[in-house]
Amino acid sequence: MTGYGGTSKTGKSYHYYACNNMKKKKCKKKIVNKHYIEDRIVLECRKLLTDKNIDNIAKSVAAACEADYDSSTIKRLKASIREIDTAIENLWKAMEQGQAVDMITERIEKRKAEKTEIQTQMAIEMGKEITFTAPQIRAFLNSLKKGNVNDENNRRGIINIFLRAIYLYDDKFTLVLNGGEKAITIDDILMDEIEASNEEYLSSSLVADAPP
């Protein structure tokens, strides 16, 4: 279903979700009032912000951030440093065995300079990485839980965290959650409130892709 928005002849604004095939008369699914359906979805997702869920999410996300912290570039730079350390150690052993001291000393200093340069590059790359700790994530989730449910940023935050998809039927709708094993089916909704009249819809000069 696509978001639609427009203004009627009386100047009233309307916002809906409608099946893309409805105008082609290939689908009988009624249009849905954007305000009602989104309010109910946000309410259901907000119920998931229990203390236990917040703690579990914070720990899981923090662990994922830590696991992904080393980017491919950082891993490559770390491998280069290990290679240089091994080379320097081998050069010291060669010197201890009486090989050309001056030449080996020069090579050691060159390798040390390479290591310093790579360490600088690695510091720059690590500065680009964004990681979140469990307390930071917990604080963010609590702010969503206690925030104004009508605030646009609060609503988007809740939906982006929990919601993967919505399936809308004539008498119920189903929420598919991120990371959830089972879908949540809501069947106690008042479809007369959520579904808008076709007359109201057709009387509006609606434009597709209104922001959901």
Rosetta constraint file for C-alpha pairs under 8 A:
AtomPair CA 1 CA 17 HARMONIC 5.67 0.50
AtomPair CA 1 CA 18 HARMONIC 4.98 0.50
AtomPair CA 1 CA 19 HARMONIC 4.35 0.50
AtomPair CA 1 CA 20 HARMONIC 6.10 0.50
AtomPair CA 2 CA 17 HARMONIC 5.27 0.50
AtomPair CA 2 CA 18 HARMONIC 5.47 0.50
AtomPair CA 2 CA 19 HARMONIC 6.28 0.50
AtomPair CA 2 CA 20 HARMONIC 6.42 0.50
AtomPair CA 2 CA 208 HARMONIC 6.98 0.50
AtomPair CA 2 CA 209 HARMONIC 6.22 0.50
AtomPair CA 2 CA 210 HARMONIC 7.99 0.50
AtomPair CA 3 CA 15 HARMONIC 7.30 0.50
AtomPair CA 3 CA 16 HARMONIC 5.75 0.50
AtomPair CA 3 CA 17 HARMONIC 4.52 0.50
AtomPair CA 3 CA 18 HARMONIC 6.65 0.50
AtomPair CA 3 CA 34 HARMONIC 7.85 0.50
AtomPair CA 3 CA 208 HARMONIC 6.20 0.50
AtomPair CA 3 CA 209 HARMONIC 4.97 0.50
AtomPair CA 3 CA 210 HARMONIC 4.87 0.50
AtomPair CA 3 CA 211 HARMONIC 6.48 0.50
AtomPair CA 3 CA 212 HARMONIC 5.89 0.50
AtomPair CA 4 CA 15 HARMONIC 5.67 0.50
AtomPair CA 4 CA 16 HARMONIC 5.12 0.50
AtomPair CA 4 CA 17 HARMONIC 5.94 0.50
AtomPair CA 4 CA 18 HARMONIC 7.15 0.50
AtomPair CA 4 CA 206 HARMONIC 6.04 0.50
AtomPair CA 4 CA 207 HARMONIC 5.59 0.50
AtomPair CA 4 CA 208 HARMONIC 4.62 0.50
AtomPair CA 4 CA 209 HARMONIC 5.58 0.50
AtomPair CA 4 CA 210 HARMONIC 4.74 0.50
AtomPair CA 4 CA 211 HARMONIC 7.95 0.50
AtomPair CA 5 CA 13 HARMONIC 7.36 0.50
AtomPair CA 5 CA 14 HARMONIC 5.60 0.50
AtomPair CA 5 CA 15 HARMONIC 4.35 0.50
AtomPair CA 5 CA 16 HARMONIC 6.33 0.50
AtomPair CA 5 CA 206 HARMONIC 5.11 0.50
AtomPair CA 5 CA 207 HARMONIC 5.53 0.50
AtomPair CA 5 CA 208 HARMONIC 6.77 0.50
AtomPair CA 5 CA 209 HARMONIC 7.69 0.50
AtomPair CA 5 CA 210 HARMONIC 5.23 0.50
AtomPair CA 6 CA 13 HARMONIC 5.73 0.50
AtomPair CA 6 CA 14 HARMONIC 5.47 0.50
AtomPair CA 6 CA 15 HARMONIC 6.69 0.50
AtomPair CA 6 CA 204 HARMONIC 5.82 0.50
AtomPair CA 6 CA 205 HARMONIC 5.22 0.50
AtomPair CA 6 CA 206 HARMONIC 4.01 0.50
AtomPair CA 6 CA 207 HARMONIC 5.97 0.50
AtomPair CA 7 CA 11 HARMONIC 5.58 0.50
AtomPair CA 7 CA 12 HARMONIC 5.41 0.50
AtomPair CA 7 CA 13 HARMONIC 4.43 0.50
AtomPair CA 7 CA 14 HARMONIC 6.03 0.50
AtomPair CA 7 CA 204 HARMONIC 5.25 0.50
AtomPair CA 7 CA 205 HARMONIC 5.65 0.50
AtomPair CA 7 CA 206 HARMONIC 6.75 0.50
AtomPair CA 8 CA 12 HARMONIC 5.40 0.50
AtomPair CA 8 CA 13 HARMONIC 6.52 0.50
AtomPair CA 8 CA 14 HARMONIC 7.49 0.50
AtomPair CA 8 CA 203 HARMONIC 5.82 0.50
AtomPair CA 8 CA 204 HARMONIC 4.08 0.50
AtomPair CA 8 CA 205 HARMONIC 6.20 0.50
AtomPair CA 9 CA 203 HARMONIC 7.12 0.50
AtomPair CA 9 CA 204 HARMONIC 6.87 0.50
AtomPair CA 14 CA 201 HARMONIC 7.93 0.50
AtomPair CA 14 CA 204 HARMONIC 7.40 0.50
AtomPair CA 15 CA 33 HARMONIC 6.44 0.50
AtomPair CA 15 CA 34 HARMONIC 5.48 0.50
AtomPair CA 15 CA 35 HARMONIC 7.47 0.50
AtomPair CA 15 CA 210 HARMONIC 7.54 0.50
AtomPair CA 16 CA 31 HARMONIC 6.51 0.50
AtomPair CA 16 CA 32 HARMONIC 5.43 0.50
AtomPair CA 16 CA 33 HARMONIC 4.75 0.50
AtomPair CA 16 CA 34 HARMONIC 4.62 0.50
AtomPair CA 16 CA 35 HARMONIC 7.99 0.50
AtomPair CA 17 CA 31 HARMONIC 5.81 0.50
AtomPair CA 17 CA 32 HARMONIC 5.12 0.50
AtomPair CA 17 CA 33 HARMONIC 6.59 0.50
AtomPair CA 17 CA 34 HARMONIC 6.05 0.50
AtomPair CA 18 CA 22 HARMONIC 7.05 0.50
AtomPair CA 18 CA 29 HARMONIC 7.91 0.50
AtomPair CA 18 CA 30 HARMONIC 7.21 0.50
AtomPair CA 18 CA 31 HARMONIC 4.63 0.50
AtomPair CA 18 CA 32 HARMONIC 6.43 0.50
AtomPair CA 19 CA 27 HARMONIC 7.08 0.50
AtomPair CA 19 CA 29 HARMONIC 6.92 0.50
AtomPair CA 19 CA 31 HARMONIC 7.16 0.50
AtomPair CA 21 CA 25 HARMONIC 6.34 0.50
AtomPair CA 21 CA 26 HARMONIC 5.24 0.50
AtomPair CA 21 CA 27 HARMONIC 5.53 0.50
AtomPair CA 22 CA 26 HARMONIC 5.79 0.50
AtomPair CA 22 CA 27 HARMONIC 4.87 0.50
AtomPair CA 22 CA 28 HARMONIC 6.60 0.50
AtomPair CA 22 CA 29 HARMONIC 7.30 0.50
AtomPair CA 29 CA 169 HARMONIC 7.88 0.50
AtomPair CA 29 CA 170 HARMONIC 7.18 0.50
AtomPair CA 30 CA 170 HARMONIC 7.85 0.50
AtomPair CA 30 CA 195 HARMONIC 6.28 0.50
AtomPair CA 30 CA 196 HARMONIC 7.30 0.50
AtomPair CA 30 CA 197 HARMONIC 7.86 0.50
AtomPair CA 30 CA 198 HARMONIC 7.50 0.50
AtomPair CA 31 CA 195 HARMONIC 5.79 0.50
AtomPair CA 31 CA 196 HARMONIC 5.87 0.50
AtomPair CA 31 CA 197 HARMONIC 7.53 0.50
AtomPair CA 31 CA 198 HARMONIC 7.30 0.50
AtomPair CA 31 CA 201 HARMONIC 7.87 0.50
AtomPair CA 32 CA 37 HARMONIC 7.11 0.50
AtomPair CA 32 CA 194 HARMONIC 5.66 0.50
AtomPair CA 32 CA 195 HARMONIC 4.40 0.50
AtomPair CA 32 CA 196 HARMONIC 5.63 0.50
AtomPair CA 33 CA 37 HARMONIC 6.33 0.50
AtomPair CA 33 CA 193 HARMONIC 7.90 0.50
AtomPair CA 33 CA 194 HARMONIC 5.27 0.50
AtomPair CA 33 CA 195 HARMONIC 5.70 0.50
AtomPair CA 33 CA 196 HARMONIC 5.64 0.50
AtomPair CA 34 CA 38 HARMONIC 6.00 0.50
AtomPair CA 34 CA 212 HARMONIC 7.54 0.50
AtomPair CA 35 CA 39 HARMONIC 6.05 0.50
AtomPair CA 36 CA 40 HARMONIC 6.33 0.50
AtomPair CA 36 CA 193 HARMONIC 7.33 0.50
AtomPair CA 36 CA 194 HARMONIC 5.45 0.50
AtomPair CA 37 CA 41 HARMONIC 6.24 0.50
AtomPair CA 37 CA 194 HARMONIC 6.12 0.50
AtomPair CA 38 CA 42 HARMONIC 6.06 0.50
AtomPair CA 39 CA 43 HARMONIC 6.16 0.50
AtomPair CA 40 CA 44 HARMONIC 6.24 0.50
AtomPair CA 41 CA 45 HARMONIC 6.20 0.50
AtomPair CA 42 CA 46 HARMONIC 5.90 0.50
AtomPair CA 42 CA 149 HARMONIC 7.81 0.50
AtomPair CA 42 CA 155 HARMONIC 6.38 0.50
AtomPair CA 42 CA 158 HARMONIC 6.93 0.50
AtomPair CA 42 CA 159 HARMONIC 6.63 0.50
AtomPair CA 43 CA 47 HARMONIC 6.45 0.50
AtomPair CA 44 CA 48 HARMONIC 7.24 0.50
AtomPair CA 45 CA 49 HARMONIC 7.50 0.50
AtomPair CA 45 CA 158 HARMONIC 6.61 0.50
AtomPair CA 45 CA 159 HARMONIC 6.89 0.50
AtomPair CA 45 CA 162 HARMONIC 6.49 0.50
AtomPair CA 45 CA 163 HARMONIC 7.57 0.50
AtomPair CA 46 CA 145 HARMONIC 6.64 0.50
AtomPair CA 46 CA 158 HARMONIC 6.68 0.50
AtomPair CA 48 CA 53 HARMONIC 6.84 0.50
AtomPair CA 49 CA 53 HARMONIC 6.04 0.50
AtomPair CA 49 CA 54 HARMONIC 5.94 0.50
AtomPair CA 49 CA 141 HARMONIC 7.36 0.50
AtomPair CA 49 CA 142 HARMONIC 7.79 0.50
AtomPair CA 49 CA 145 HARMONIC 6.09 0.50
AtomPair CA 50 CA 54 HARMONIC 6.03 0.50
AtomPair CA 51 CA 55 HARMONIC 6.19 0.50
AtomPair CA 52 CA 56 HARMONIC 6.26 0.50
AtomPair CA 53 CA 57 HARMONIC 5.99 0.50
AtomPair CA 54 CA 58 HARMONIC 6.03 0.50
AtomPair CA 54 CA 138 HARMONIC 6.14 0.50
AtomPair CA 54 CA 141 HARMONIC 6.41 0.50
AtomPair CA 54 CA 142 HARMONIC 7.52 0.50
AtomPair CA 55 CA 59 HARMONIC 6.27 0.50
AtomPair CA 55 CA 138 HARMONIC 6.55 0.50
AtomPair CA 56 CA 60 HARMONIC 6.15 0.50
AtomPair CA 57 CA 61 HARMONIC 5.98 0.50
AtomPair CA 57 CA 138 HARMONIC 7.96 0.50
AtomPair CA 58 CA 62 HARMONIC 6.03 0.50
AtomPair CA 58 CA 133 HARMONIC 7.82 0.50
AtomPair CA 58 CA 134 HARMONIC 4.78 0.50
AtomPair CA 58 CA 135 HARMONIC 7.24 0.50
AtomPair CA 58 CA 137 HARMONIC 5.20 0.50
AtomPair CA 58 CA 138 HARMONIC 5.38 0.50
AtomPair CA 59 CA 63 HARMONIC 6.13 0.50
AtomPair CA 59 CA 134 HARMONIC 5.44 0.50
AtomPair CA 60 CA 64 HARMONIC 6.21 0.50
AtomPair CA 61 CA 65 HARMONIC 6.12 0.50
AtomPair CA 61 CA 132 HARMONIC 7.90 0.50
AtomPair CA 61 CA 134 HARMONIC 7.42 0.50
AtomPair CA 61 CA 137 HARMONIC 7.75 0.50
AtomPair CA 62 CA 66 HARMONIC 6.23 0.50
AtomPair CA 62 CA 131 HARMONIC 7.72 0.50
AtomPair CA 62 CA 132 HARMONIC 5.90 0.50
AtomPair CA 62 CA 133 HARMONIC 5.22 0.50
AtomPair CA 62 CA 134 HARMONIC 5.22 0.50
AtomPair CA 62 CA 137 HARMONIC 7.59 0.50
AtomPair CA 63 CA 67 HARMONIC 6.16 0.50
AtomPair CA 64 CA 68 HARMONIC 6.15 0.50
AtomPair CA 65 CA 69 HARMONIC 5.87 0.50
AtomPair CA 65 CA 131 HARMONIC 5.62 0.50
AtomPair CA 65 CA 132 HARMONIC 6.59 0.50
AtomPair CA 66 CA 131 HARMONIC 7.09 0.50
AtomPair CA 69 CA 129 HARMONIC 6.85 0.50
AtomPair CA 69 CA 131 HARMONIC 7.09 0.50
AtomPair CA 70 CA 74 HARMONIC 5.68 0.50
AtomPair CA 70 CA 75 HARMONIC 6.05 0.50
AtomPair CA 71 CA 75 HARMONIC 6.19 0.50
AtomPair CA 72 CA 76 HARMONIC 6.16 0.50
AtomPair CA 73 CA 77 HARMONIC 6.28 0.50
AtomPair CA 73 CA 125 HARMONIC 7.57 0.50
AtomPair CA 74 CA 78 HARMONIC 6.12 0.50
AtomPair CA 74 CA 122 HARMONIC 6.04 0.50
AtomPair CA 74 CA 125 HARMONIC 6.64 0.50
AtomPair CA 74 CA 126 HARMONIC 7.24 0.50
AtomPair CA 75 CA 79 HARMONIC 6.20 0.50
AtomPair CA 76 CA 80 HARMONIC 6.31 0.50
AtomPair CA 77 CA 81 HARMONIC 6.34 0.50
AtomPair CA 77 CA 118 HARMONIC 6.44 0.50
AtomPair CA 77 CA 119 HARMONIC 7.79 0.50
AtomPair CA 77 CA 121 HARMONIC 7.89 0.50
AtomPair CA 77 CA 122 HARMONIC 6.37 0.50
AtomPair CA 78 CA 82 HARMONIC 6.33 0.50
AtomPair CA 78 CA 122 HARMONIC 7.82 0.50
AtomPair CA 79 CA 83 HARMONIC 6.22 0.50
AtomPair CA 80 CA 84 HARMONIC 6.22 0.50
AtomPair CA 80 CA 118 HARMONIC 7.77 0.50
AtomPair CA 81 CA 85 HARMONIC 6.15 0.50
AtomPair CA 81 CA 115 HARMONIC 5.98 0.50
AtomPair CA 81 CA 118 HARMONIC 7.13 0.50
AtomPair CA 81 CA 119 HARMONIC 7.76 0.50
AtomPair CA 82 CA 86 HARMONIC 6.26 0.50
AtomPair CA 83 CA 87 HARMONIC 6.25 0.50
AtomPair CA 84 CA 88 HARMONIC 6.13 0.50
AtomPair CA 84 CA 111 HARMONIC 6.40 0.50
AtomPair CA 84 CA 112 HARMONIC 7.83 0.50
AtomPair CA 84 CA 114 HARMONIC 7.95 0.50
AtomPair CA 84 CA 115 HARMONIC 6.67 0.50
AtomPair CA 85 CA 89 HARMONIC 6.20 0.50
AtomPair CA 86 CA 90 HARMONIC 6.25 0.50
AtomPair CA 87 CA 91 HARMONIC 6.24 0.50
AtomPair CA 87 CA 111 HARMONIC 7.91 0.50
AtomPair CA 88 CA 92 HARMONIC 6.31 0.50
AtomPair CA 88 CA 108 HARMONIC 5.81 0.50
AtomPair CA 88 CA 111 HARMONIC 6.85 0.50
AtomPair CA 88 CA 112 HARMONIC 7.90 0.50
AtomPair CA 89 CA 93 HARMONIC 6.41 0.50
AtomPair CA 90 CA 94 HARMONIC 6.26 0.50
AtomPair CA 91 CA 95 HARMONIC 6.23 0.50
AtomPair CA 91 CA 104 HARMONIC 6.30 0.50
AtomPair CA 91 CA 107 HARMONIC 7.90 0.50
AtomPair CA 91 CA 108 HARMONIC 6.78 0.50
AtomPair CA 92 CA 96 HARMONIC 6.26 0.50
AtomPair CA 92 CA 104 HARMONIC 7.86 0.50
AtomPair CA 93 CA 97 HARMONIC 6.38 0.50
AtomPair CA 94 CA 98 HARMONIC 6.77 0.50
AtomPair CA 94 CA 99 HARMONIC 5.82 0.50
AtomPair CA 94 CA 104 HARMONIC 7.81 0.50
AtomPair CA 95 CA 99 HARMONIC 5.23 0.50
AtomPair CA 95 CA 100 HARMONIC 6.93 0.50
AtomPair CA 95 CA 101 HARMONIC 5.84 0.50
AtomPair CA 95 CA 104 HARMONIC 6.66 0.50
AtomPair CA 99 CA 104 HARMONIC 7.76 0.50
AtomPair CA 100 CA 104 HARMONIC 6.18 0.50
AtomPair CA 101 CA 105 HARMONIC 5.93 0.50
AtomPair CA 102 CA 106 HARMONIC 6.24 0.50
AtomPair CA 103 CA 107 HARMONIC 6.36 0.50
AtomPair CA 104 CA 108 HARMONIC 6.13 0.50
AtomPair CA 105 CA 109 HARMONIC 6.28 0.50
AtomPair CA 106 CA 110 HARMONIC 6.24 0.50
AtomPair CA 107 CA 111 HARMONIC 6.16 0.50
AtomPair CA 108 CA 112 HARMONIC 6.18 0.50
AtomPair CA 109 CA 113 HARMONIC 6.24 0.50
AtomPair CA 110 CA 114 HARMONIC 6.38 0.50
AtomPair CA 111 CA 115 HARMONIC 6.24 0.50
AtomPair CA 112 CA 116 HARMONIC 6.27 0.50
AtomPair CA 113 CA 117 HARMONIC 6.32 0.50
AtomPair CA 114 CA 118 HARMONIC 6.26 0.50
AtomPair CA 115 CA 119 HARMONIC 6.09 0.50
AtomPair CA 116 CA 120 HARMONIC 6.30 0.50
AtomPair CA 117 CA 121 HARMONIC 6.43 0.50
AtomPair CA 118 CA 122 HARMONIC 6.11 0.50
AtomPair CA 119 CA 123 HARMONIC 6.17 0.50
AtomPair CA 120 CA 124 HARMONIC 6.43 0.50
AtomPair CA 121 CA 125 HARMONIC 6.32 0.50
AtomPair CA 122 CA 126 HARMONIC 6.02 0.50
AtomPair CA 123 CA 127 HARMONIC 6.15 0.50
AtomPair CA 124 CA 128 HARMONIC 6.72 0.50
AtomPair CA 125 CA 129 HARMONIC 6.88 0.50
AtomPair CA 132 CA 136 HARMONIC 6.21 0.50
AtomPair CA 132 CA 137 HARMONIC 6.59 0.50
AtomPair CA 133 CA 137 HARMONIC 6.35 0.50
AtomPair CA 134 CA 138 HARMONIC 5.99 0.50
AtomPair CA 135 CA 139 HARMONIC 6.06 0.50
AtomPair CA 136 CA 140 HARMONIC 6.30 0.50
AtomPair CA 137 CA 141 HARMONIC 6.24 0.50
AtomPair CA 138 CA 142 HARMONIC 6.14 0.50
AtomPair CA 139 CA 143 HARMONIC 6.19 0.50
AtomPair CA 140 CA 144 HARMONIC 6.49 0.50
AtomPair CA 141 CA 145 HARMONIC 6.23 0.50
AtomPair CA 142 CA 146 HARMONIC 6.13 0.50
AtomPair CA 143 CA 147 HARMONIC 5.55 0.50
AtomPair CA 144 CA 148 HARMONIC 7.97 0.50
AtomPair CA 144 CA 154 HARMONIC 5.78 0.50
AtomPair CA 144 CA 157 HARMONIC 7.21 0.50
AtomPair CA 144 CA 158 HARMONIC 6.80 0.50
AtomPair CA 147 CA 151 HARMONIC 7.76 0.50
AtomPair CA 147 CA 154 HARMONIC 6.54 0.50
AtomPair CA 148 CA 154 HARMONIC 6.79 0.50
AtomPair CA 149 CA 154 HARMONIC 6.38 0.50
AtomPair CA 149 CA 155 HARMONIC 6.29 0.50
AtomPair CA 150 CA 154 HARMONIC 7.45 0.50
AtomPair CA 150 CA 155 HARMONIC 6.93 0.50
AtomPair CA 151 CA 155 HARMONIC 6.24 0.50
AtomPair CA 152 CA 156 HARMONIC 6.16 0.50
AtomPair CA 153 CA 157 HARMONIC 6.02 0.50
AtomPair CA 154 CA 158 HARMONIC 6.34 0.50
AtomPair CA 155 CA 159 HARMONIC 6.22 0.50
AtomPair CA 156 CA 160 HARMONIC 5.87 0.50
AtomPair CA 157 CA 161 HARMONIC 6.22 0.50
AtomPair CA 158 CA 162 HARMONIC 6.33 0.50
AtomPair CA 159 CA 163 HARMONIC 5.20 0.50
AtomPair CA 160 CA 164 HARMONIC 7.93 0.50
AtomPair CA 161 CA 178 HARMONIC 7.28 0.50
AtomPair CA 162 CA 177 HARMONIC 5.34 0.50
AtomPair CA 162 CA 178 HARMONIC 5.34 0.50
AtomPair CA 163 CA 175 HARMONIC 7.02 0.50
AtomPair CA 163 CA 176 HARMONIC 6.26 0.50
AtomPair CA 163 CA 177 HARMONIC 4.67 0.50
AtomPair CA 163 CA 178 HARMONIC 5.79 0.50
AtomPair CA 164 CA 175 HARMONIC 7.65 0.50
AtomPair CA 164 CA 176 HARMONIC 5.46 0.50
AtomPair CA 164 CA 177 HARMONIC 5.15 0.50
AtomPair CA 164 CA 178 HARMONIC 5.45 0.50
AtomPair CA 165 CA 175 HARMONIC 6.09 0.50
AtomPair CA 165 CA 176 HARMONIC 5.13 0.50
AtomPair CA 165 CA 177 HARMONIC 7.09 0.50
AtomPair CA 166 CA 173 HARMONIC 6.94 0.50
AtomPair CA 166 CA 174 HARMONIC 5.68 0.50
AtomPair CA 166 CA 175 HARMONIC 4.81 0.50
AtomPair CA 166 CA 176 HARMONIC 6.25 0.50
AtomPair CA 167 CA 173 HARMONIC 5.53 0.50
AtomPair CA 167 CA 174 HARMONIC 5.06 0.50
AtomPair CA 167 CA 175 HARMONIC 6.63 0.50
AtomPair CA 168 CA 172 HARMONIC 6.49 0.50
AtomPair CA 168 CA 173 HARMONIC 4.39 0.50
AtomPair CA 168 CA 174 HARMONIC 6.51 0.50
AtomPair CA 169 CA 173 HARMONIC 5.59 0.50
AtomPair CA 170 CA 191 HARMONIC 7.50 0.50
AtomPair CA 171 CA 187 HARMONIC 6.53 0.50
AtomPair CA 171 CA 189 HARMONIC 7.67 0.50
AtomPair CA 171 CA 191 HARMONIC 6.60 0.50
AtomPair CA 172 CA 185 HARMONIC 7.06 0.50
AtomPair CA 172 CA 186 HARMONIC 5.65 0.50
AtomPair CA 172 CA 187 HARMONIC 4.42 0.50
AtomPair CA 172 CA 188 HARMONIC 7.24 0.50
AtomPair CA 172 CA 189 HARMONIC 6.74 0.50
AtomPair CA 172 CA 191 HARMONIC 7.96 0.50
AtomPair CA 173 CA 185 HARMONIC 5.89 0.50
AtomPair CA 173 CA 186 HARMONIC 5.46 0.50
AtomPair CA 173 CA 187 HARMONIC 6.71 0.50
AtomPair CA 174 CA 183 HARMONIC 6.49 0.50
AtomPair CA 174 CA 184 HARMONIC 5.54 0.50
AtomPair CA 174 CA 185 HARMONIC 4.26 0.50
AtomPair CA 174 CA 186 HARMONIC 6.09 0.50
AtomPair CA 175 CA 183 HARMONIC 5.63 0.50
AtomPair CA 175 CA 184 HARMONIC 5.05 0.50
AtomPair CA 175 CA 185 HARMONIC 6.30 0.50
AtomPair CA 175 CA 186 HARMONIC 7.95 0.50
AtomPair CA 176 CA 180 HARMONIC 7.34 0.50
AtomPair CA 176 CA 182 HARMONIC 7.43 0.50
AtomPair CA 176 CA 183 HARMONIC 4.75 0.50
AtomPair CA 176 CA 184 HARMONIC 6.56 0.50
AtomPair CA 177 CA 182 HARMONIC 7.93 0.50
AtomPair CA 177 CA 183 HARMONIC 6.61 0.50
AtomPair CA 177 CA 184 HARMONIC 7.93 0.50
AtomPair CA 190 CA 194 HARMONIC 6.55 0.50
AtomPair CA 191 CA 195 HARMONIC 5.57 0.50
AtomPair CA 192 CA 196 HARMONIC 7.47 0.50
AtomPair CA 196 CA 200 HARMONIC 7.07 0.50
AtomPair CA 196 CA 201 HARMONIC 7.22 0.50
AtomPair CA 197 CA 201 HARMONIC 6.39 0.50
AtomPair CA 198 CA 202 HARMONIC 5.94 0.50
AtomPair CA 199 CA 203 HARMONIC 6.14 0.50
AtomPair CA 200 CA 204 HARMONIC 6.75 0.50
AtomPair CA 201 CA 206 HARMONIC 7.89 0.50
